Amino acid sequence: MAEEIDTAVVEKDKHLQAYVADARHIAYLSLGDEMRATHHRAVAISIRRELGEVSWQGLMAALRSAVTPLANSKKEIIELPDTLDVWLANRRRISLADLVPRFGEFISNDLEFYREVTDRFDKLVMRLKVGLNKPDNYLLLADPGSGKSFFVKEFARLLKERLNKHPDVTFLERNLSTYPSIEEAFTDIVEDVRNKLLGRQALLLFIDEADTQLQDAGWFERWIAPMNGDRFFFRQKHIWFFFFRRKHISFANQNLVIFYALSSKAEDLIQRQKWLDFLSRIPRAHQIGLSGCKTVH
């Protein structure tokens, strides 16, 4: 709708910018509801051709008000056209296409989650095409058993499909609780990330249980510089004259996307050293909640 207004043959007056903003607002809130978006677009364009400026402005405000209630945390139940037994009887095969909204093969009946993830995904695709200047960090807030790992894998798979090798996307998953020490986890993950990025491809790194405490140390203190694209030292795994070699590197200007998941609730980490510093490097818009979990800023 915004594109229609932008390209329409009309006088460029002071109200045009407001119309475009309203149209984009409607389009964003209508994600995942193509029928409603198409209907609004058709109605708005037809009335715009017949009515004057005041009516058009009122129409845009009315449409915006009509759609706004969809943008809340309410769970939307998937509705079937018939009763379940009738619906099943008329189908030889049930596919994922019968379940909406969905993000790839990750099914959710939470429209707010769907809109949020789709918006983040589309923006990330555009940034990866031009190249990131520092790692893109996301915090995945989810209850146990809500499918964190599956969701991130689907996110990576869809990125790979959408980008079509421009750049190519690889996926790397690490769980901090499987390491005997934070230093060993840090060295292993940094070297694996460097090796994956050598081919100038994009990497989606998933660090699960990122709040794990090992040997009285935590990940937040060790990882702030790498996640921010700053220079840092690390000890390579390869032994040279029986000593670890130390290198000074950074992940700046690399297409590195990092998802973090916690084993604890975010509100329980407020007293943890460097947690707030770590959290401050993840934009509020990059906190994605599953199963009703919300941002923690």
Steps between C-alpha positions, in 0.01 A plus 500: 500500500786735582649434156166582335489833682863578421449444128149647467455811287411747775616835613790467745346669802590495867254220576653246262773394744238429767301287253806292417580450868143383566511263205824342613361470852202307365719279282724412796210414729343288225798264463378144481148612403519548124126499444447789740796695363377455140148604594618815681720591209221464246250693711744781576603546137143496368375752755806717450412538133149618583541709813698803600794550730310511830310175431818321394679605818204382707494171316866433575446575869195272509684211335790546738266489800326191365823304472682623810331255743678216318837627625489369855617197695165321465525140385306446178342155477529330160143480372379219275226557238308195631501283807820302544349167392347652184820684418705182538252290301537730199879469493709211384811679613568765761791733427670791670312727261188428708662663804547877507674716594827316477864596455641235270405178677482668840128520578363767732150630565643820651456772237718746690788252494447436129504868410803565720707215357404573141594865540838416660567239232428734208717777644787257563483375140546855374793566735677178407478585131701818556719350774499543878755730663480308829322187629120509507389373844161353594373377837251214479272504805325166533369254753651147511361278226373787283723407205789749523748289306248406231394862458858624454574222250190599303612864515839399355342278232265776384788750494695263277203462265423872482859612447566229239877499564527881498650443751480131582393419857636230731371400843698426816348397834682483832371433853716657770398243761691229310840668559717446809602868516406835352852546360478170312154590370620845395806367315306224327214724387722788385719274289199320351340834413824627341529187287140529381543868409822448301300423187331842515167332567240590760478305824208461737640396839261369766639505856266310730501536881710816466455574872692185602746552788815287468784510753362819657503677165224597258465550128387861523837627625693316230278564200418872511792607276443233229123559486557874462755467218784627721855362492584225748765239579442127488716191533498274198437129547804404291809448717824662385814422701272375779345844548167636384543771242316824574342702220338841498187490281147637466173401333446846352392519133400134501155360421463345845152458650479370859198363684524451877268293718500485879453214744362743759238772481649834401361676806698260722830617352482862611778453759730303272827669409492669159145382427373856450801583281429188294130581474569860395668370184182324390239749373151472646372420150739203486346329802270230364255331737360150462199377701406845622845604628561875462788743479694565820613863460 
